Amino acid sequence: IGRLYFLQNNHRKLALQKMKLFLGYVRDRYHLQTKELDEQFVNQLVSRSEIPKTVIDKILLFHSNIENSQFVSENTLVDFHHEMEKFYKNCK
C-alpha cells in the first residue's frame, strides 16, 4: 500500500497510514490510549519508551501539520519517516 501511495505521489495518505501504524504500535507495546494525543499522553510515552520528548513532539507536530494539509511534499514525508525511525530504533 505504501509503495502504491508513494508511486502515485500521494504522500499525505502514506504519512497518515504511517501514523495509524505508529499509534497501533504505541497501543500494543505500551498499553496507552491514543484518542487524545495531549501532554499526558506524551509524558506517558516518554516514560515508557525512554525516547526524548523532542522526538515524540516532532512526530506529533508532523502528524498535525500533515492532517491539516491538502498536499504533503516528498521532503516532508521523508523527514516524518526519519523521526519515526528514531523512535522505533531507540524505544525500550
C-alpha positions in Angstrom: 0.0 0.0 0.0 2.8 2.4 0.9 4.6 1.8 -2.3 1.3 2.5 -4.2 0.7 5.8 -2.4 4.4 6.8 -3.0 4.3 6.0 -6.7 1.1 8.0 -7.0 2.7 10.9 -5.2 0.0 10.6 -2.5 2.5 11.4 0.3 -0.3 12.7 2.6 -2.2 9.3 2.6 1.1 7.4 3.1 2.0 9.7 6.1 -1.4 9.3 7.6 -1.2 5.5 7.2 2.3 5.5 8.8 0.8 7.4 11.8 -2.0 4.9 12.2 0.6 2.1 12.3 2.6 4.1 14.8 -0.4 4.7 17.1 -1.2 1.0 16.8 2.3 0.1 17.9 2.1 2.5 20.8 -1.2 1.0 21.9 0.1 -2.6 21.7 3.5 -2.1 23.1 2.9 0.5 25.8 -0.8 -0.1 26.5 -1.6 3.6 26.1 -4.8 5.2 24.8 -4.2 7.1 21.6 -7.5 9.0 21.3 -6.1 12.2 22.9 -2.5 13.0 21.9 -2.1 15.5 24.7 0.6 16.3 27.1 -0.3 13.5 29.4 -0.1 11.0 26.5 3.3 12.5 25.5 4.7 12.2 29.1 3.5 8.6 29.5 5.0 7.7 26.1 8.3 9.4 27.0 8.4 7.5 30.3 7.6 4.1 28.9 9.5 4.3 25.6 12.5 6.2 27.0 12.5 8.3 23.9 13.3 12.0 24.3 10.3 14.2 24.4 11.6 16.3 21.5 11.4 13.3 19.1 7.8 12.5 20.2 6.8 16.1 19.9 8.3 16.3 16.4 6.3 13.2 15.3 3.1 14.7 16.7 3.8 18.1 15.1 4.4 16.4 11.7 1.2 14.5 12.1 -0.8 17.6 13.0 0.6 19.5 10.1 0.0 16.6 7.6 -3.5 16.1 8.8 -4.3 19.7 8.3 -2.7 20.0 4.8 -4.1 19.1 1.4 -0.6 18.4 0.0 2.5 16.8 1.6 5.8 17.1 -0.2 8.2 14.2 -0.5 10.7 16.0 1.7 8.1 16.3 4.5 7.3 12.6 4.1 11.0 11.7 4.3 11.5 13.9 7.4 8.5 12.4 9.1 9.8 8.9 8.3 13.2 9.7 9.8 11.6 10.9 13.1 9.6 7.7 13.3 12.7 5.6 12.6 14.4 7.4 15.5 11.6 6.3 17.7 11.4 2.7 16.5 15.2 2.1 16.6 15.6 3.5 20.2 12.4 2.7 22.0 12.6 0.3 25.0 
